[in-house]
Amino acid sequence: QVQVAESGGGSVQAGGSLRLSCVFSGYTYNSNCMGWFRQIPGKEREGVAVIYTGSGESYYGDSAKGRFTISRDNLRNRLDLQMNNLNPEDTGIYYCAARYGRMCGAADIWTPGRYNAWGQGTQVTVSS
């Protein structure tokens, strides 16, 4: 079983920055991909940024490109999301996630249901 401790988030004004972090503990073996997802009330959870833990190859949703950076520290089982130049449309609850024990391909990495370890979520609020 994997435990996830998520931190960061908060309230900032437009143009500001925030950094989100997750630390995974427990049975943290064979993690093939990790990601950050966002949920807005009334909408489905959507991928913000994802990363293959082996290669470090990362991908971003359209709204995150050029502003957000996902990074992972395999030694410390840590996943971060640096968010710069935030705007009110970035407001939502952000969740970190990892897919353990299973291969992770292109069909999996953006699909929330394919992840089996989740953080508790952290609120990000951006005011104009």
N, C-alpha and C positions, 0 to 999 in steps of 0.2 A: 504494500500500500504506500502511496505517496502523499506526503503532506505538503501543502503549499502556503507560504506566507507572503502576502502581497503588501506592498507599501508604496507611498507616494500619493499623488493626486492632490486635490485641493481646488482652491478658487484663484483664478488669475484674471487679469484684464487682457483684452485682445492684444496680440503681439508678444505676450509673455511666454515663458517656458516652464515646463514641468518635467520631472523625471519619475518614471514608475519603475519599480523593481519587484522581482519575485525570487524567492529562494525555495528550492524544492528539496525535500528531505525524505528519508525512508528508503524504499526500494527504487532508487533512481538509476536503474540500469536500462540500457538499450532505449534511450530516448532518441528518436530519429528526427522529430521536428517539434518546434515550439512556436508559439505565436501570441499575439495580443489581439483581442477582440473587443468590440465596443457594442454596447446595447443602449438604445434610446427608447424611452417609453412608447409602446405601440408598434415598435419595429423589431424585426428579427436581429439576432446577434450577428454582427458582420466583422469580417477580418480587417484589421488595420495594418498589421505587419507580421510576417512569418519568416521563419529561418530554419534551414536544415542544420541540425546540430553537428553533423559530421563534417560537412564541407564549409559551413558558415555562410552558404549562399542564402541571401535574403531577398524578400520581395515585399512590395508595399501596395496597399490599396491606393486608388487614384487620389483620394483626398490627403493621403499621408506623404506622397512622393515629394521629395525635396525639402520636407519640413521635419519628418520624424526619422529616427534611427533606432533600429533594433539591434541589440547585441547580446551575446551570451558568454558566460564564463563556465566552461564545462567542468573545470576543476572545482569550482565553488557551487556548481549547480544553480547558477544565478542567471536570470533573464532580465534585461533592462529595456526600457523604451524612453528615449530622449525625445521630447516633443518641443519644437521651437515654433515661433511665429503662430501661436495658437489663435484660433478665431472661434466665435460663438458656435459655429457648426460642429466643433470638436467636442462639445459638451455631451457627457454621457457617462455610463458606468463602464470602466475598462477592466477586462479580465485577462489574466495570463493563463496559458494552457500549455500542456505538453502531451505528446502521444508516446506512450511507453510500450515497449514489448512488441511493437508491430511495425512493419515497414511503413514508410510514409512517401507516397507519391504525389504527383500533381493533382490527383483527384481527392486526396486526403487533406492536404496542407491548408486549404482554405475553408474546409468544412468543419464547423464547430462540433458536430456529432461524432467526428472521427477522433477527437481528443478525449483522453481518459483521466486527466488530472487538471484541476481548475483551481485558480485562486478565488478568494471570496469576493473579489470585485472592489474597485475603488472609484469614488466619484470624482470626475473632472468637470469643473464648471468654468466656462470662459464668458466673461461679461464684455459687452461692447463699450 
